[in-house]
C-alpha cells in the first residue's frame, strides 16, 4: 500500500491513463497484460511512458522501412509500375539523381539540367537533403541511390522519435497520447516518401516549448519549421487569436518576432547569394497545377474541364482565408477558450483540404496535431483507416495509369472514391474537434479539470476579449476548475464520445 506522502503526490498530479478512459485503448491493452499492464511492475526506468513511446516509434518506423524493401531491392530501378504495385514509392532516391545530388551540384546555387532549373524545396529541407548526400557512400549509381534513401531514412527516423517524444511530453499528464503518433499506420507508411518529417519534428518541438511557456523558443522553432515547409507558419494564427482572447499580446509578439528572425537567418544567405534558386520553391508552388489527392482533381476528372492554375490559386487562397476566419470567430465566441492544439489541427487541416494537392505524406503534418487535439482512439483510427485506404488507392491508381493495355490497378473512378474517403476522414476529425470546442465537456483532455495543457501562458489564463455568446454562461461552458481526478487504477464511468 502506498504511503500517505505518495498518495498525496498522486492525487496532486496523477498521470491520465487512456486504458481507464478509452474503450479502444482498454481493449488494445490486453496485448500487453491489461489496463495496468504487467510491464509496469518491472520497475525499470527505461519503461517510462516516454521511453515506451520512443521504442514504439522506432519499431513502427522500422516496419515502414521494411515495407519499402521491394522498391529498395529492385522496383525503384526497373520502370515505374513495380514501385506502384508494391506501394513503396519514394521521392528520395529519384531526386538524388533528378536534383543533381549524385553529381555534386549545390542546391539553389547550381542550375539543374532539364525542366526543373533549381531545387523546388525550402532552404532548410534543401540543407537536409544536401547533408544526406554528403553522408552517402560511393559506388554504382543504383547503390548510391539506395544508400541515399537509407541515410535519409536514418535521419528521418530521428525526426520520428523526436515527434513522438515531443507529443508525449506536451500534455504533462497525458504522456500515453504519444502512442497515437508512434502507432499510427499512416505515419509508418508515409514517413520516407519525402522529407516532411523534418518540418513536423520542428513543429512538434515548438508546440512542446509553447506548452512549457517558452514563447521565444516556440517562435524560433516555428521559424525553422517554416524554413523547411510552409505549413508551420499557420500555427501563428491560432496563437494570435488565443492571445487576443486572453490579452497576451507581449507573448504573441515574442513568438512572431522569433519566428520571423529564425526564418530570416536560414533564408537570407540563399536569398541574397542565390535569389533565383531561393525563389524556386515559391514560384513552383504558385505554378504547380492540380495534383493528386485534392477535390480539385475529382472536379476536373468528373467534368472533363481544365481549371486554370490562377483560378485554383485564387479560390484556394480565398477558401483558406475564409476557413481561418471562421476558426478565428469560433475561437472568440466559443463558450470556453479552445485549446491551442485544437486550433492548430483545424487551421492546418483547412489549408490541406482546400489545397490543389493533398499528397499522401501530408498526413504526417496532421498526425501529431490530431493526437493532441483529439486523443481518442476510436476517432483517430477511423481517420487513419481512411488515410491507409488512400495510401493504397493512389499507388494502385498510378499502377493502373502506367500498366498500358493491361489495366492493372485502380481505375479513375475508384481513385476518385479514394480521394473522397481521404477528404471525408479528415473532415470527420475536424468535425469532432469543432464539437469539442463548442461542447467542452466532450473534450477528453478537459475531463479531469485541465484547461489547456498545451497552452503554456494561456493555460488557466483569464479571458479579456469575448464575442457573442462567449460572454454569457452556456450549458456547455464547463468551468476551467479542477474536477474529479483520474486516479491510477481507479474505476471510471462510461467514456465520453
Rosetta blueprint (number, residue, H / E / L):
1 X L
2 X L
3 X L
4 X H
5 X H
6 X H
7 X H
8 X H
9 X H
10 X H
11 X H
12 X H
13 X L
14 X L
15 X L
16 X L
17 X L
18 X H
19 X H
20 X H
21 X L
22 X L
23 X H
24 X H
25 X H
26 X H
27 X H
28 X H
29 X H
30 X H
31 X H
32 X H
33 X L
34 X L
35 X L
36 X L
37 X L
38 X H
39 X H
40 X H
41 X H
42 X L
43 X L
44 X L
45 X H
46 X H
47 X H
48 X L
49 X H
50 X H
51 X H
52 X H
53 X H
54 X H
55 X H
56 X H
57 X H
58 X H
59 X H
60 X H
61 X H
62 X H
63 X H
64 X H
65 X H
66 X H
67 X H
68 X L
69 X H
70 X H
71 X H
72 X H
73 X H
74 X L
75 X H
76 X H
77 X H
78 X L
79 X L
80 X H
81 X H
82 X H
83 X H
84 X H
85 X H
86 X L
87 X L
88 X L
89 X L
90 X L
91 X H
92 X H
93 X H
94 X H
95 X H
96 X H
97 X H
98 X H
99 X L
100 X L
101 X H
102 X H
103 X H
104 X L
105 X L
106 X L
107 X L
108 X L
109 X L
110 X L
111 X L
112 X L
113 X L
114 X L
115 X L
116 X L
117 X L
118 X L
119 X L
120 X L
121 X L
122 X L
123 X H
124 X H
125 X H
126 X H
127 X H
128 X H
129 X H
130 X H
131 X H
132 X H
133 X H
134 X H
135 X H
136 X L
137 X L
138 X L
139 X L
140 X L
141 X H
142 X H
143 X H
144 X H
145 X H
146 X H
147 X H
148 X H
149 X H
150 X H
151 X H
152 X H
153 X H
154 X H
155 X H
156 X H
157 X H
158 X H
159 X H
160 X H
161 X H
162 X H
163 X H
164 X H
165 X H
166 X H
167 X H
168 X H
169 X H
170 X H
171 X L
172 X L
173 X L
174 X L
175 X H
176 X H
177 X H
178 X H
179 X H
180 X H
181 X H
182 X H
183 X L
184 X L
185 X H
186 X H
187 X H
188 X H
189 X H
190 X H
191 X L
192 X L
193 X L
194 X L
195 X L
196 X H
197 X H
198 X H
199 X H
200 X H
201 X H
202 X H
203 X H
204 X H
205 X H
206 X H
207 X H
208 X H
209 X H
210 X H
211 X H
212 X L
213 X L
214 X L
215 X H
216 X H
217 X H
218 X H
219 X H
220 X H
221 X H
222 X H
223 X H
224 X H
225 X H
226 X H
227 X L
228 X L
229 X L
230 X L
231 X H
232 X H
233 X H
234 X H
235 X H
236 X H
237 X H
238 X H
239 X H
240 X H
241 X H
242 X H
243 X H
244 X H
245 X H
246 X H
247 X L
248 X L
249 X H
250 X H
251 X H
252 X H
253 X H
254 X H
255 X H
256 X H
257 X H
258 X H
259 X H
260 X H
261 X H
262 X H
263 X H
264 X H
265 X H
266 X H
267 X H
268 X H
269 X H
270 X H
271 X H
272 X H
273 X H
274 X L
275 X H
276 X H
277 X H
278 X H
279 X L
280 X H
281 X H
282 X H
283 X H
284 X H
285 X H
286 X H
287 X H
288 X L
289 X L
290 X L
291 X L
292 X L
293 X L
294 X L
295 X H
296 X H
297 X H
298 X H
299 X H
300 X H
301 X H
302 X H
303 X H
304 X L
305 X L
306 X L
307 X L
308 X L
309 X H
310 X H
311 X H
312 X H
313 X H
314 X H
315 X H
316 X H
317 X H
318 X H
319 X H
320 X H
321 X H
322 X H
323 X H
324 X H
325 X H
326 X H
327 X H
328 X H
329 X H
330 X H
331 X H
332 X H
333 X H
334 X L
335 X L
336 X L
337 X L
338 X L
339 X L
340 X H
341 X H
342 X H
343 X H
344 X H
345 X H
346 X H
347 X H
348 X H
349 X H
350 X H
351 X H
352 X H
353 X H
354 X L
355 X L
356 X L
357 X L
358 X L
359 X L
360 X H
361 X H
362 X H
363 X H
364 X H
365 X H
366 X H
367 X H
368 X H
369 X H
370 X H
371 X H
372 X H
373 X H
374 X L
375 X L
376 X L
377 X H
378 X H
379 X H
380 X H
381 X H
382 X H
383 X H
384 X H
385 X H
386 X H
387 X H
388 X H
389 X H
390 X H
391 X H
392 X H
393 X H
394 X H
395 X H
396 X H
397 X H
398 X H
399 X H
400 X H
401 X H
402 X L
403 X L
404 X H
405 X H
406 X H
407 X L
408 X L
409 X L
410 X L
411 X L
412 X H
413 X H
414 X H
415 X H
416 X H
417 X H
418 X H
419 X H
420 X H
421 X H
422 X H
423 X H
424 X H
425 X H
426 X H
427 X H
428 X H
429 X H
430 X H
431 X H
432 X H
433 X H
434 X H
435 X H
436 X H
437 X H
438 X H
439 X L
440 X H
441 X H
442 X H
443 X L
444 X H
445 X H
446 X H
447 X L
448 X L
449 X L
450 X L
451 X L
452 X L
453 X L
454 X L
455 X L
456 X H
457 X H
458 X H
459 X L
460 X L
461 X L
462 X L
463 X L
464 X L
465 X L
466 X L
467 X L
468 X H
469 X H
470 X H
471 X H
472 X L
473 X L
474 X L
475 X L
476 X L
477 X L
478 X L
479 X L
480 X L
481 X L
482 X L
483 X L
484 X L
485 X L
486 X L
487 X L
488 X L
489 X L
490 X L
491 X L
492 X L
493 X L
494 X L
495 X L
496 X L
497 X L
